[in-house]
Amino acid sequence: MIFKRFFAVFKARNIEFFRDRSALGWNLIFPVLLLVGFSFIFSGDGRPAYKIGLLIEQGQNESAAQITLRQLRFIDFIEYSDLNTAKQKISQHSLDLLVDYNTQHYWVNEESPKSYLVEKIFLGQSLEAKSGFTRLQSSGKSIRYVDWVLPGILGMNMMFSCLFGVGYVIVRYRKNSVLKRLKATPLSSFEFISAQLFSRLFIVMFMSTVVYCGCNVFFDFFMLGSYLDLFIIGVLGAFCLISLGLLVASRSKSEELIGGLLNLTSWPMMMLSSVWFSLEGAPNGLKVLANFMPLTHLVKGARAVITEGATLSDISLHINVLLLMSCIFLVLSASFFSWNTER
């Protein structure tokens, strides 16, 4: 190896990066934004390790036992007034334990290891709980955690494939002057964007279907709803995420910058869209923010079909939001799209 040639290439690449002020600034700002975001989300005494639901009637005063229970640290207590809703939450791993001090009953999820541990904590914190309460299991079939997390994992995989699979390709085409050559043809920006969208949609849905069917052979996934409904919500979610990826890459000319922008787009969705854990009991501000993310509606809609047997009419809110977001992203993508490397 000739060190002089090596050093010349090494120096040129470094100069190229540091002269790209947008990419340089983003690489400095993005870690700071992550730290600020995580410090806000997990501020306080620490993120609760467990979630206990309490059935509370309107105007009811808490007993001494309830007050003692609430003093336990690292446990999030969520109040419910409807028993059926609360029992559904524990069967879907959104709660670890459900307690009703009026009837002296508590519910557990036999499929959840966290539910087992919280039950031991609950029984050990007072003699009243150990002797006076009746133990019940969650109503309906308790699903496994792998069944609950399945829509989140598939949705997250679709998100990365949609965003990065489209974003980097568009930027590479723009950087290599492929888009500049296409501009000389009768091809319109909307036609080009549409072709990219449906090509990526076919690839994402084909790969997701293969992964789901292959894993289903080994895991025998829980399924209450229709596979057709699940496929439709998957198509709508992927369509929306691809449209978002096209919007992010509509004008960027730097691969370093597009990487940062795609990370900015994907990381909040991965953390706040109920991929790995439920946002039950989270601050209302986070829930509102999560509802503005396409992945949230994809995961919630797919999870409702799988674990609750929901139909398309039952998840019409998620479908309408995904359709609205897709239209907005596509219109903005076509409006802001640039063929050239120059801004």
N, C-alpha and C positions, 0 to 999 in steps of 0.2 A: 504494500500500500504506500502510495506517495503521500506523505503527510501534507505537503503544500497544497495538493488538490483537495485533500480531505478538509483541511482548514478553510479553504476558499468556499467550499460548499457549506460547511458548518457556519461560517461567518455570514454568508449570504442568507441562509435560512433564518438565522437569529435577527438580522437586520430587517428581513421581510416581516417577521412577526412583530418586532417592536415598533416598526413604522406604521403598522396597522393599529391605529389608536383605538378604534372601536373594539377590536379583539383584546388588546392589551387592557383597556379599561374594564372590559367585561370579566376577564380573568382575575382582576383585582377586586371587583365589586361583588361577584357572585358568591364567593365564600362568606363574605360579610353578610349578605342577605340571608344565606342559609343559617348562619349563627343567630341573627336577629329573629328569624322566623321560628327556629327551634326554641330559643329562649322564651319567646312569647307563648308558644303552644304548650311547652312543658314547664311553665313558670309555677311558682308556689312551692309547696313542700315536696313536690315530686309527683310524677304521673301515677294515678291510682293503679294498683296492681290488680284489684278485683272490683266487681260491680255487684251491688246488692239492691234488689228492688223492694220497696216498702209499699204495701197497700194501705193507702191513707184515705179516709172518708173526709169530705169537705167539712171544715170546722172542727175536726177531731183534735183533741189535745194528746200530745205524746205522753206515753207512760215513762216511768223511770227506767224500765228495761230498754226502751227505744233510745232514750237519751244516752244511756251507757253504751249501747251498740254504736251510736253515731260518733262516739269519741275515739273509735278505732281509727288509726292512721292508715293511709295508703289504700283506703277503700272508698269507692264512690257510691253514695246512696242516692237512688233515683226513686222518686215518688210516683205511684200510679193510683188511679182511681178505678180503672177497669180491670177486672181479674183476667178476662180472656186475653186482653192485649198483653198483660204482664206475663202470662203463662206462655204465650207465643214467643215473646222475647227470650225467655230462658231456654225454650226448646231450640231456638236458632242461635244460641251462644252469644246473644247480646247481653245477657245477664248471667251471673254465676250462681245466684241464689235469690229466691223470692220469699219474703216473710210477710205474714198477715198476723198482727198481734191481736186483732179482734176475735178471730176464730181459732187462734193458737195453732196455725198450720204454717209449714214452710215447704217449698218445692225445690227440688234439685234436678239437674240434668245428668243422668247416669252415664252419658257419653262424653262428659266434659271433666277432665282432670282438675281444672280450676274449680269447678262446682264442688268436687269432693273435698278440696282443701278449704274452701270457704265454709262448707258445712261444719268441718272440724273446728274452725275458728269460732263460728256462731255457737256451737254447742259448748265450747270451752270457755266462752266469755261470761256465762252465767248458769247457775243451777236451774233457773226457771226454764231456760231454753232446753236443757237436757231432759228435764222431767215432764214439763207441761206441754210441749209442742208435739204435733203429729207430723211425721215425715211423709211427704207425697212426692211422686215423680211428675215431671212436666207432662201436660196433656198432649196427646198425639204421639207420633213417633219422633223420638229425639234423634236429630241428625248428627253425624260425625262432624268434627271440625273440618276435615278435608272436604266434606260436601259443602260446608258453609263458605270456606275460603276459595273453592273452585272458581266461582264467577270472578272473584277478584284477581286471581292468578291469570286466568285467561284474558281478562280485560286489560291487565297491566301489560301482558305480552303483546296484545293487539295495539295498545297505546304506543309502545316503543317501536313496533314494526311500522305503524302508520306514520308517526312523526318523523323518525329518523330515516325510514325507508324513502320517504318523499323529500324531506328537507335537504339531505345531503346530495341526492340526485339532481335536484333543481339547481343547487349552488354549483355543483360540478359542471353541469351543462352551461351555466352562465359563465363560469370562470374559464372554461375551455372554448368559449365563443360558439358553442353549438347553438345556443338560443339566438345569437346574433345572426347566424346563417338561416335559422328557421324563420326569423323575422322577414327575410327577403321573399319568403313564400307566401301564398295566400292564407296560410294558417293563422287563425286569430288566437289571441291569448286565452279566450274562453275555451276554444276547441282543444288547445294544448293542455290546459289545466284539467279539462274533463277527461281527456285520454289518460293523463297521469293518474287521476283519481280512480277511475274504474279499473285500470290495470292493477293498482295497488290494492283496491278493494277485493278483486278476484284472488290475488295472492294471499292476502290476509285471511280471508274467509276459508280458502282451501286449506291453508296450513292449520288454522284453528280447528277446523272440522276434523282433520286427520289426527291432531293431537288429542282432541276430546275423545274421539272414537277409540284410538289406541289405548289411552289411559283407562277408559271405561271398561275395557276387557280385564284389566288387572284390579281396579278399585271398585267396580260396580257402583257407580255414582248414584246417589239418591236423586230421584226425579219424580215430582208430582205433576208438573205441567206438561205442555205440549212441546215436542222437539221443534216443530215448525215455528211456534211462538218464540222459542229461544233463538232460533236461527234469524228470525226477523229482527229482534232487538239487537242481535249481534251485528247484523248488516247495517242497521241505522247508527249504532255506536261507532263502528269502523268508518262509515261514511263521514260522520261528523269529525272524528279525529283526523282523518286524512285531509279534510277541508281545513282544519286548523293547522296542520303541517304545511299545507300549501300557502296559507296566509303568512305563517312565520317566515317561509322561504321566498316570499314574493319579490323581495327587493335585495336581500342579502347577497353579497358577493364574496364573503370570506368564510372559509370552512371553519376557522376557529370561532368566528362570531356566531355562525349558525349552530355550532355545538353548544355554545353558552345559552343561546336563546331557546334551543330545544330542551336543555336541562332546566331552564327556568320554567318552561311550560309543563314538563313531565313530572318534576319532583313534587310540587305541591299536590298534583293529582294523585300521585302514588301514596302520599302521606295522609291526605284528607278525603279520599274517595271510598273509604271503608274496604280497602283491598285486604289488609291484614287484620284489622280490628274494627269493631263497631264504634261509631261516634255517639252512641247512646250515653247521655249524661255530659257530653262535651258542651263548652260554652256556646250560646246561641250564635255569636259572631262567627265561629268556625263553621257551624252548620250552614249558615247563610252563604259563606264563602264557598263551601263545598258544593252547594247547589248551582253555582255558576260554572262548574267544571263538567265537561262532557263525560268523563270517566265515571263520575258519581252516578249519573243517570243510567249509564250502561250497566254498571255493576249492580245497582239496586234493582233495575228492571229484570236482569238475568237471575238475580238471587230470588226475587219474588216468584218468578216462573218455576225455578227449580225447587225451592223449599216450601212455597206456599201454594203451588198449583195455580198461580195467577194467570189470567188470560190477557190478551192485548188490551181489552177494554179496562181491565183492572190497573194496568200500568200505562194508561193513556197519557198521564201527566209526563212521565219520562219520555214517551215517544214524541209527544208534541214539543217538548223542550229540545230534544235532539234534532228534530226537523227544523225548528226555528234557528238553532245555532248553526246548522249546516247551511241554511240559506244565507245567513249573515256572513259566515266565513267565506262562502263561495263568491258572493258579490264583492266583498272586500278584496279577496285574492285577485279576481279579474280586474278590479279597479287599480290596485297598487302594483300589479305585475309588471316587471321590467325585463326586457329581453337582453339588455346590454349589461356589461360589467360596471359601467359608470353609473353612479347614482343619479 
